[in-house]
Amino acid sequence: MSKFAIGEKVDKAADDHEAGVVIAVFPTADGNFRYAVDMEGYGALQFFAEEKLVVHKINAGQFN
């Protein structure tokens, strides 16, 4: 079972934790998952391995 679901808000684990929404989940041949994520501000989908994403954390005072 995949760690993230379609429609879930996630952050990139590296860099500055940019946020996005999972658009699609793809199983890989080795039993892992890859995710198509609509990253805020890019206007295009980006694809990530499961270990490159974390659950989105809402900053104090920020409402989503």
C-alpha positions in Angstrom: 0.0 0.0 0.0 1.3 3.5 -0.9 2.3 5.9 1.9 0.4 8.9 0.3 -3.0 9.1 -1.4 -4.3 11.0 -4.3 -5.4 14.5 -3.2 -3.0 14.5 -0.1 -0.8 17.5 0.4 2.9 16.6 0.7 6.3 18.4 1.0 9.6 17.6 -0.7 11.8 16.1 2.0 14.9 17.9 0.8 15.6 21.6 -0.1 13.1 24.0 1.4 10.1 21.6 1.8 8.1 22.9 -1.2 4.5 21.9 -1.0 2.3 20.1 -3.6 -0.7 17.8 -4.0 -0.5 14.1 -5.1 -2.2 13.7 -8.5 -1.4 10.1 -9.2 0.3 7.1 -7.6 2.3 4.5 -9.7 3.6 1.2 -8.5 7.1 0.3 -9.6 8.5 -3.0 -10.8 10.4 -3.4 -7.5 7.3 -3.0 -5.3 7.8 0.7 -4.4 5.7 3.7 -5.4 6.3 6.9 -7.5 4.1 9.9 -7.2 3.0 12.6 -9.7 2.8 15.8 -7.6 1.4 19.2 -8.7 4.0 21.4 -7.0 2.7 24.9 -6.1 4.1 27.6 -8.4 5.5 25.3 -11.1 2.5 24.7 -13.4 3.7 21.2 -14.2 3.7 17.8 -12.6 6.9 16.5 -10.9 7.5 12.9 -10.2 9.0 11.7 -6.9 10.0 8.4 -5.3 8.2 7.8 -2.0 11.3 8.5 0.1 11.6 12.0 -1.4 8.2 13.1 0.1 6.9 13.8 3.6 3.5 14.7 5.0 2.7 18.4 4.7 3.1 20.3 7.9 1.1 23.5 8.3 3.2 26.4 9.7 2.0 28.2 12.7 -0.5 30.9 11.7 -1.0 29.4 8.2 -4.3 28.0 7.1 -4.8 25.6 4.1 
